[in-house]
Amino acid sequence: MFQKLGHMRVSVQTLLRKVINGGLLLVVLAGTSSKAEEAQHFYRWALKPPMGWNSWDCFGTTVTESQVREQAEFMAKHLAKYGWEYVVVDIQWYEPFARGHEYRPNAELVMDQWGRLWPATNRFPSAAGGAGVSSVG
C-alpha cells in the first residue's frame, strides 16, 4: 500500500517505521508541497506575457524605419505604463524591395564579410554606416 505525498511516493509501512524510530514524518511532510503551492510558484515565473508590437502583424515584409519609430513612440507614450516594452522589427528588414507578405525570390541582399545581413538602408536610413536607431521613450 502506497500513499502519495506531493512528489514523493512512500509506503505506509516505511512512514510508520520512521515515525516510530524518531519522528521523521515531519521532515517528510515539510519537504512536500501541495498542488496549490506548486501552481502558485509556476504562475510567478511570468507575471505577464511578453508585451510588445511586431512589425509582421501590421506591415508584413514592408515595414520602414519611420513606421517602426511611430509605433515605438506611440507605445512609449500610451502603452508603456501598462507593461508594453518590446518593439520587434520582424522578417525582411534586410530586403530593399520587400512587398506585402511574400518573399521575393532571388532578392539581392547586403551582407558583411561574416555573412550577417545588413538592414536595407532605403527602408532604414539610420542603418547607413552602422549608426542604427536610437532609443525611444
C-alpha positions as CSV (number, residue, x, y, z in Angstrom):
1,M,0.0,0.0,0.0
2,F,1.5,3.4,-1.0
3,Q,0.5,6.9,-0.1
4,K,1.4,9.8,-2.4
5,L,2.7,12.9,-0.6
6,G,3.4,15.8,-3.1
7,H,6.1,14.5,-5.4
8,M,7.2,11.7,-3.0
9,R,5.8,8.2,-3.1
10,V,6.3,6.5,0.3
11,S,4.9,3.2,1.6
12,V,2.7,3.5,4.7
13,Q,4.9,0.9,6.4
14,T,8.0,3.0,5.8
15,L,6.3,6.1,7.2
16,L,5.1,4.3,10.3
17,R,8.6,2.8,10.9
18,K,10.2,6.3,10.5
19,V,7.6,7.9,12.9
20,I,8.2,5.2,15.5
21,N,12.0,5.4,15.1
22,G,12.4,9.2,15.5
23,G,9.5,11.2,14.3
24,L,10.9,11.7,10.8
25,L,7.4,12.2,9.5
26,L,7.6,16.0,10.0
27,V,10.7,16.1,7.8
28,V,9.0,14.2,5.0
29,L,5.9,16.4,5.2
30,A,7.9,19.6,5.3
31,G,9.6,18.5,2.0
32,T,6.3,18.1,0.2
33,S,4.1,20.8,-1.4
34,S,0.5,20.9,-2.3
35,K,-0.7,21.3,-5.9
36,A,-1.9,24.9,-5.0
37,E,1.6,25.8,-3.8
38,E,3.1,24.3,-7.0
39,A,0.7,26.3,-9.2
40,Q,1.3,29.5,-7.2
41,H,5.1,29.1,-7.8
42,F,4.5,28.3,-11.5
43,Y,2.4,31.4,-12.1
44,R,5.1,33.6,-10.5
45,W,7.5,32.7,-13.3
46,A,6.0,35.3,-15.7
47,L,3.5,37.7,-14.1
48,K,2.6,38.9,-17.5
49,P,3.3,37.7,-21.0
50,P,5.9,39.5,-23.1
51,M,4.1,42.6,-24.3
52,G,5.0,44.4,-27.4
53,W,4.5,45.1,-31.1
54,N,5.7,43.1,-34.0
55,S,6.1,44.6,-37.5
56,W,4.9,41.5,-39.3
57,D,1.4,41.8,-37.8
58,C,0.8,45.2,-39.4
59,F,3.2,45.6,-42.3
60,G,4.3,42.1,-43.3
61,T,7.7,42.4,-45.0
62,T,7.4,46.1,-46.0
63,V,7.9,48.0,-42.7
64,T,10.1,51.1,-42.8
65,E,12.1,52.9,-40.1
66,S,9.6,55.7,-39.9
67,Q,6.8,53.3,-39.3
68,V,8.7,51.4,-36.6
69,R,9.6,54.7,-34.9
70,E,5.9,55.8,-35.0
71,Q,4.8,52.6,-33.4
72,A,7.6,52.8,-30.8
73,E,6.7,56.4,-29.9
74,F,3.0,55.5,-29.5
75,M,3.9,52.6,-27.3
76,A,6.2,54.7,-25.1
77,K,3.6,57.4,-24.7
78,H,0.4,55.3,-24.3
79,L,1.2,51.7,-23.6
80,A,4.5,51.5,-21.5
81,K,2.6,52.3,-18.3
82,Y,0.6,49.0,-18.9
83,G,3.8,46.9,-19.3
84,W,4.3,47.1,-23.1
85,E,8.0,47.2,-23.7
86,Y,9.1,45.4,-26.9
87,V,9.2,46.6,-30.5
88,V,10.2,43.8,-32.9
89,V,11.2,44.5,-36.4
90,D,10.4,41.1,-37.9
91,I,11.5,39.4,-41.1
92,Q,12.8,41.0,-44.3
93,W,14.2,44.2,-42.7
94,Y,17.2,43.5,-44.9
95,E,15.3,43.2,-48.2
96,P,15.4,46.5,-50.1
97,F,12.4,45.8,-52.3
98,A,10.2,43.7,-50.0
99,R,6.5,43.9,-50.7
100,G,3.4,42.5,-48.9
101,H,3.6,39.2,-47.1
102,E,5.5,37.4,-49.8
103,Y,9.2,36.7,-50.2
104,R,10.9,38.0,-53.4
105,P,12.7,35.1,-55.0
106,N,16.5,35.7,-55.5
107,A,16.5,39.0,-53.8
108,E,19.9,40.6,-53.7
109,L,20.9,41.2,-50.1
110,V,23.7,43.1,-48.4
111,M,25.9,41.1,-46.1
112,D,29.1,41.8,-44.3
113,Q,32.3,39.7,-44.6
114,W,30.9,37.2,-42.0
115,G,27.6,36.7,-43.8
116,R,25.5,38.8,-41.5
117,L,22.6,40.6,-43.1
118,W,22.6,44.4,-43.1
119,P,19.4,46.4,-43.0
120,A,18.0,47.8,-46.2
121,T,19.1,51.4,-46.0
122,N,16.4,52.6,-48.4
123,R,13.9,51.5,-45.7
124,F,16.1,52.0,-42.6
125,P,18.2,55.1,-43.4
126,S,19.7,55.4,-39.9
127,A,21.4,52.0,-40.5
128,A,23.7,53.5,-43.1
129,G,27.2,53.3,-41.9
130,G,26.2,51.1,-39.0
131,A,24.7,54.0,-37.0
132,G,21.4,52.3,-36.0
133,V,18.2,53.7,-34.4
134,S,18.4,55.5,-31.1
135,S,16.2,54.6,-28.2
136,V,12.6,56.0,-27.8
137,G,10.9,56.9,-24.5
